[in-house]
Amino acid sequence: MRTAFAAMLLFVAACGPRQVEVRSAPTQQTETAIHFTNNLSKAVNVYVNAGESDLFVRQVAGNTTAHLAVPGISPGTRVTLKARPVDGSSGYERSGITMTDMTEWRIP
């Protein structure tokens, strides 16, 4: 009888009200991007440099326009944009660019 009473007591306690913590979702960092137009006939690798080292963004095929998300770079950050042809020929560089949610860049 005591065992049945103890089991019933546990059951009632388990079905009782529970404390719940409600929080809002964490804020998301605003993303920056490059609207990149490659007017060359060859593919290029696109990089962003915010001071330490080059961050590879993506390879863009020749005669193509692409939207390139740039992770880890906040709006307002001053950067250097670089495009290096995959064949090793001389590349393109644009310094002192302030990143926005959509930075426009065309080569050549």
C-alpha positions in Angstrom: 0.0 0.0 0.0 2.8 2.4 0.8 4.5 1.6 -2.5 1.3 2.4 -4.4 0.9 5.7 -2.4 4.5 6.7 -3.1 4.1 6.0 -6.8 0.9 8.0 -6.9 2.6 10.9 -5.1 5.5 10.9 -7.6 3.0 10.8 -10.5 1.1 13.8 -9.1 4.3 15.7 -8.5 5.5 15.0 -12.1 2.3 16.3 -13.6 2.3 19.5 -11.6 3.1 23.0 -12.9 6.7 23.6 -14.2 8.7 26.7 -14.2 9.6 27.9 -17.8 12.1 30.5 -18.8 11.2 32.5 -21.9 13.9 34.5 -23.7 14.0 36.3 -27.0 16.2 34.9 -29.8 19.8 36.2 -29.9 20.4 39.1 -32.2 21.9 38.3 -35.5 24.9 40.2 -36.9 24.1 42.2 -40.0 25.7 40.6 -43.0 27.7 42.5 -45.6 27.9 41.5 -49.2 29.5 42.4 -52.5 27.6 42.7 -55.7 30.4 41.6 -57.9 30.6 41.8 -61.7 33.5 39.9 -63.4 33.8 41.3 -67.0 36.9 39.2 -67.7 36.6 36.1 -69.8 38.4 34.1 -67.0 37.4 33.1 -63.5 38.7 35.1 -60.5 39.1 34.4 -56.8 37.6 37.2 -54.7 39.2 38.2 -51.3 38.4 40.8 -48.6 41.2 42.1 -46.3 40.2 44.0 -43.2 43.8 44.3 -41.9 45.2 41.0 -40.8 45.0 38.6 -43.8 43.0 37.9 -47.0 39.6 36.3 -46.5 38.7 34.1 -49.4 35.1 34.9 -50.4 34.4 32.9 -53.5 35.5 32.1 -57.1 33.5 33.9 -59.7 33.4 32.6 -63.3 34.2 34.9 -66.3 31.5 37.2 -67.6 29.4 36.6 -64.5 27.7 38.7 -61.9 27.4 37.3 -58.4 26.1 38.2 -54.9 28.9 37.4 -52.5 28.1 37.2 -48.8 31.1 38.3 -46.6 30.9 36.5 -43.3 32.6 38.1 -40.3 32.8 41.6 -41.7 30.5 44.1 -40.1 28.9 47.1 -42.0 31.2 50.1 -41.6 34.4 48.1 -41.7 37.1 49.6 -44.0 38.5 46.9 -46.2 40.6 46.2 -49.3 38.8 44.1 -52.0 41.0 41.9 -54.2 40.2 39.8 -57.3 42.9 37.4 -58.6 42.5 35.6 -61.9 42.9 31.8 -61.5 45.5 31.8 -64.3 47.9 33.8 -62.2 47.8 37.0 -64.3 47.8 40.3 -62.5 44.8 41.0 -60.3 42.7 43.9 -59.3 42.6 45.7 -55.9 40.3 48.4 -54.5 41.5 49.9 -51.1 39.7 52.0 -48.5 36.2 50.6 -49.1 33.7 50.9 -46.4 31.5 47.8 -46.4 27.8 48.0 -46.5 25.0 45.5 -46.7 25.6 45.6 -50.5 28.9 46.9 -51.8 29.1 47.2 -55.6 32.3 46.2 -57.4 33.1 45.6 -61.1 36.3 44.4 -62.8 37.9 45.5 -65.0 
